Amino acid sequence: MEIAFIGLGNMGLGMAANLAKARHGVRAFDLDAAAVARAVAAGCVAKASVADAVAGTDAVVTMLPAGHHVHAVYADVFAAASAGTLLIDASTIDVVTAQAVAADAATRGLSMVDAPVSGGTTAADAGTLTFMVGGGAEAFARAQPILALMGKAVIHAGTVGMGQAAKLCNNMLLGIHMAGTCEAFVLAQRLGLDAQTFFDISSKASGQNWSMTSYCPVPGPVPGAPSNRGYAGGFASALMLKDLKLALAAASDSGTPVAMGAAAESLYALFAGLGGAGTDFSGLIKLIDGSWER
């Protein structure tokens, strides 16, 4: 199968590499020449433009920063895609944009799914992402084998846009969990409770959550967590802030009160504004304990 992959950032590069490992022809394009070079080293074929990457392919996968990028890139995709080409947008964007672009695809006789991911760069590299997929049953059936090469779970969330809805709700909850986990560790330490001891207790008690057991914000308890490498890598706080803003916009549009989501957004906005945008989102603990310096 020939697959165009557009968007080779921290997430996209690992995803494209896993498709190449599965012996598919992966045509890679990104505005960053260095990113394309890394994709070529991982087994992809460099292409000079979106149109060059897309022409004659069976499927197109995009992994882009925001909704306006998706709109712009798909204008070029639509111009170059052959009839029957499957379109998979793995970006995290707003529901309305996802639905609008998919509607444009449908008028051109093209099938499209929105398939945002959960798992971060480690899962992207390892091929263990979770995909939340919005689209019709037939389009999902076509997309599932491709997504399975990049993820451990491919879940049909419903009609077009529902993949984005699931992602926004999930990441709002993740941001809330991480903020609460950071606060709990800081409180525990200031009360004289050893961090490892608190982890050993809470990770097996009712306070257990993914932010604690997989991305523990204090160094030590989870060896692979970004907290053990100075909060570098992982899931950047700027991306968490982006997702929280999208969730709050969706909440406003739907008339849904999300006080905890709004509180988490405020904390991440403050952290990003103080220089923490590129730091892993578990680095929020440094803001909460007062030790953040940048």
C-alpha positions as CSV (number, residue, x, y, z in Angstrom):
1,M,0.0,0.0,0.0
2,E,1.2,3.5,-0.8
3,I,0.5,6.0,2.0
4,A,1.2,9.7,2.1
5,F,2.2,11.0,5.6
6,I,2.0,14.8,6.1
7,G,3.3,16.2,9.3
8,L,6.5,14.7,10.7
9,G,6.7,16.4,14.2
10,N,7.5,14.5,17.4
11,M,4.4,12.4,17.0
12,G,4.2,12.1,13.3
13,L,7.7,10.9,12.8
14,G,7.3,7.8,15.0
15,M,3.9,7.0,13.4
16,A,5.3,7.3,9.8
17,A,8.3,5.1,10.8
18,N,5.9,2.4,12.1
19,L,4.1,2.3,8.8
20,A,7.4,2.0,6.9
21,K,8.4,-0.8,9.2
22,A,5.3,-2.7,8.2
23,R,6.7,-2.5,4.6
24,H,4.2,0.0,3.3
25,G,5.5,2.7,0.9
26,V,5.4,5.9,3.0
27,R,5.7,9.2,1.1
28,A,6.7,11.8,3.7
29,F,6.3,15.5,3.5
30,D,6.9,18.3,6.1
31,L,7.9,21.9,5.8
32,D,10.8,21.1,8.0
33,A,13.6,19.5,5.8
34,A,15.3,18.0,8.9
35,A,12.1,16.2,9.9
36,V,11.8,14.8,6.3
37,A,15.4,13.6,6.6
38,R,14.7,11.8,9.8
39,A,11.7,10.1,8.2
40,V,13.8,9.0,5.2
41,A,16.3,7.5,7.7
42,A,13.3,5.6,9.2
43,G,12.4,4.1,5.8
44,C,10.1,6.7,4.2
45,V,10.5,8.4,0.8
46,A,10.9,12.2,0.8
47,K,8.4,14.2,-1.3
48,A,8.7,17.8,-2.2
49,S,5.1,18.9,-1.7
50,V,1.7,17.7,-0.4
51,A,0.6,17.2,-4.0
52,D,3.7,15.1,-4.8
53,A,3.1,13.0,-1.7
54,V,-0.6,12.4,-2.2
55,A,-0.8,11.7,-6.0
56,G,-1.5,8.1,-6.7
57,T,-1.6,6.9,-3.1
58,D,-4.1,4.6,-1.4
59,A,-4.3,6.6,1.8
60,V,-3.3,9.9,3.3
61,V,-2.4,10.3,7.0
62,T,-2.0,13.8,8.4
63,M,-0.6,14.9,11.8
64,L,-0.8,18.6,12.0
65,P,-0.7,21.3,14.8
66,A,-4.1,23.0,14.6
67,G,-7.4,23.3,12.7
68,H,-6.2,26.0,10.3
69,H,-3.3,23.8,9.2
70,V,-5.7,21.0,8.5
71,H,-7.9,23.3,6.4
72,A,-4.9,24.5,4.4
73,V,-3.3,21.1,3.9
74,Y,-6.5,19.4,2.8
75,A,-7.1,22.0,0.1
76,D,-3.9,20.6,-1.5
77,V,-4.8,17.0,-0.6
78,F,-8.2,17.3,-2.3
79,A,-6.6,18.7,-5.5
80,A,-4.2,15.8,-5.8
81,A,-6.0,12.7,-4.3
82,S,-7.4,10.1,-6.6
83,A,-10.9,8.7,-6.4
84,G,-11.1,6.2,-3.6
85,T,-8.2,7.5,-1.6
86,L,-8.8,7.2,2.2
87,L,-8.1,10.2,4.3
88,I,-7.1,9.9,7.9
89,D,-6.5,13.0,10.0
90,A,-4.8,12.2,13.3
91,S,-4.4,15.8,14.4
92,T,-6.1,17.1,17.5
93,I,-8.4,19.9,16.4
94,D,-11.9,21.2,17.1
95,V,-15.0,19.1,16.2
96,V,-16.4,21.7,13.9
97,T,-13.3,21.9,11.7
98,A,-13.1,18.1,11.6
99,Q,-16.7,17.8,10.4
100,A,-16.3,20.6,7.8
101,V,-13.2,19.1,6.2
102,A,-14.8,15.7,6.1
103,A,-17.9,17.2,4.5
104,D,-15.6,18.7,1.8
105,A,-14.0,15.3,1.3
106,A,-17.4,13.7,0.9
107,T,-18.4,16.2,-1.9
108,R,-15.3,15.0,-3.8
109,G,-16.2,11.3,-3.3
110,L,-13.4,10.7,-0.7
111,S,-13.8,8.8,2.5
112,M,-12.4,10.5,5.6
113,V,-12.0,9.8,9.3
114,D,-10.8,11.9,12.2
115,A,-8.4,9.8,14.4
116,P,-6.7,11.8,17.1
117,V,-4.4,9.9,19.4
118,S,-3.5,9.3,23.0
119,G,-0.2,8.1,24.3
120,G,2.5,10.7,23.6
121,T,5.8,10.4,21.8
122,T,6.9,7.2,23.5
123,A,3.7,5.4,22.3
124,A,4.1,7.0,18.8
125,D,7.6,5.5,18.5
126,A,6.6,2.2,20.0
127,G,3.4,1.8,17.9
128,T,1.2,1.6,21.0
129,L,-1.0,4.7,20.5
130,T,-4.7,4.7,21.2
131,F,-6.8,6.0,18.3
132,M,-10.2,7.5,18.8
133,V,-11.9,7.4,15.4
134,G,-14.8,9.4,14.0
135,G,-16.4,8.4,10.7
136,G,-18.8,6.1,8.9
137,A,-18.6,2.3,9.4
138,E,-17.1,1.7,5.9
139,A,-14.4,4.4,6.3
140,F,-13.5,3.1,9.8
141,A,-13.2,-0.5,8.4
142,R,-10.7,0.8,5.8
143,A,-8.8,2.9,8.3
144,Q,-8.5,0.3,11.1
145,P,-5.8,-1.9,9.6
146,I,-3.6,1.2,8.9
147,L,-4.1,2.6,12.4
148,A,-3.5,-0.7,14.0
149,L,0.1,-0.6,12.7
150,M,0.6,2.5,14.7
151,G,-1.4,1.7,17.8
152,K,-2.4,-0.8,20.4
153,A,-6.1,0.2,20.4
154,V,-8.3,1.6,17.5
155,I,-11.7,2.5,18.8
156,H,-14.7,3.7,16.7
157,A,-16.1,6.7,18.6
158,G,-19.0,7.3,16.2
159,T,-19.7,9.6,13.3
160,V,-17.3,12.2,11.9
161,G,-16.0,14.5,14.6
162,M,-16.6,12.1,17.5
163,G,-12.9,11.1,17.5
164,Q,-12.1,14.7,18.3
165,A,-14.9,14.9,20.9
166,A,-13.5,11.9,22.6
167,K,-9.9,13.3,22.5
168,L,-10.9,16.7,23.9
169,C,-12.9,15.1,26.8
170,N,-10.1,12.6,27.5
171,N,-7.4,15.2,27.6
172,M,-9.4,17.6,29.7
173,L,-9.6,14.8,32.2
174,L,-5.9,14.1,31.9
175,G,-5.1,17.8,32.5
176,I,-7.3,17.8,35.6
177,H,-5.7,14.5,36.9
178,M,-2.2,15.8,36.4
179,A,-2.9,19.1,38.2
180,G,-4.5,17.2,41.1
181,T,-1.7,14.6,41.2
182,C,0.9,17.4,41.4
183,E,-0.9,19.2,44.2
184,A,-1.2,15.9,46.1
185,F,2.5,15.1,45.9
186,V,3.4,18.6,47.0
187,L,1.0,18.5,50.0
188,A,2.3,15.0,51.0
189,Q,5.9,16.2,51.0
190,R,5.1,19.3,53.0
191,L,3.3,17.2,55.5
192,G,6.5,15.1,55.9
193,L,5.4,12.1,53.9
194,D,8.1,10.6,51.6
195,A,7.2,10.8,47.9
196,Q,7.9,7.2,47.2
197,T,5.8,6.1,50.2
198,F,2.9,8.3,49.1
199,F,3.2,6.8,45.6
200,D,3.3,3.2,47.0
201,I,0.1,3.9,48.9
202,S,-1.9,6.1,46.5
203,S,-1.0,4.1,43.3
204,K,-2.8,1.2,45.0
205,A,-5.6,3.2,46.6
206,S,-8.6,5.2,45.4
207,G,-6.3,8.1,44.3
208,Q,-4.7,6.0,41.6
209,N,-4.7,7.5,38.1
210,W,-2.7,7.4,34.9
211,S,-0.9,10.6,35.6
212,M,0.5,9.1,38.8
213,T,1.3,5.6,37.6
214,S,2.6,6.3,34.1
215,Y,3.8,10.0,34.2
216,C,4.5,10.4,37.9
217,P,5.4,14.1,38.4
218,V,8.1,13.5,41.0
219,P,11.4,11.7,40.1
220,G,11.9,8.1,41.2
221,P,8.6,6.1,41.4
222,V,8.2,5.7,37.7
223,P,11.6,5.4,36.0
224,G,10.5,6.1,32.5
225,A,8.5,9.3,33.4
226,P,9.8,12.7,32.2
227,S,10.3,13.8,35.8
228,N,13.4,11.6,35.8
229,R,15.0,13.6,32.9
230,G,14.3,17.1,34.0
231,Y,10.7,17.1,32.6
232,A,12.1,17.0,29.0
233,G,10.3,15.3,26.2
234,G,6.9,13.6,26.8
235,F,3.8,15.7,26.2
236,A,4.6,19.4,26.1
237,S,2.6,21.7,28.4
238,A,1.8,23.9,25.4
239,L,0.0,20.9,23.8
240,M,-1.9,20.3,27.0
241,L,-2.9,23.9,27.1
242,K,-4.0,23.7,23.4
243,D,-6.2,20.7,24.2
244,L,-7.7,22.3,27.3
245,K,-8.5,25.5,25.3
246,L,-10.2,23.3,22.7
247,A,-12.2,21.5,25.4
248,L,-13.3,24.8,27.0
249,A,-14.4,26.2,23.7
250,A,-16.4,23.0,23.0
251,A,-17.9,23.3,26.5
252,S,-18.9,26.9,25.9
253,D,-20.5,26.0,22.6
254,S,-22.5,23.2,24.2
255,G,-23.4,25.1,27.3
256,T,-21.5,22.6,29.6
257,P,-20.1,23.8,32.9
258,V,-16.5,22.6,33.3
259,A,-15.1,24.3,36.4
260,M,-12.3,21.8,36.9
261,G,-11.3,22.0,33.3
262,A,-11.2,25.7,33.5
263,A,-9.0,25.6,36.6
264,A,-6.6,23.2,34.9
265,E,-6.5,25.5,31.8
266,S,-5.6,28.5,34.0
267,L,-2.8,26.6,35.7
268,Y,-1.3,25.5,32.4
269,A,-1.7,29.0,30.9
270,L,0.3,30.4,33.8
271,F,2.9,27.7,33.5
272,A,3.3,28.2,29.8
273,G,3.5,32.0,30.2
274,L,6.3,31.6,32.7
275,G,8.4,29.6,30.2
276,G,7.1,26.1,30.7
277,A,5.5,25.7,27.3
278,G,8.1,23.2,26.1
279,T,8.3,21.3,29.3
280,D,6.5,18.1,29.9
281,F,3.1,18.7,31.3
282,S,4.0,16.9,34.6
283,G,6.5,19.8,35.1
284,L,3.5,21.7,36.4
285,I,4.5,20.4,39.8
286,K,7.5,22.9,39.7
287,L,5.0,25.7,39.5
288,I,2.9,24.4,42.3
289,D,5.8,23.8,44.7
290,G,7.3,27.2,43.9
291,S,10.6,25.9,42.5
292,W,10.0,26.7,38.8
293,E,12.8,28.9,37.3
294,R,13.2,29.6,33.6
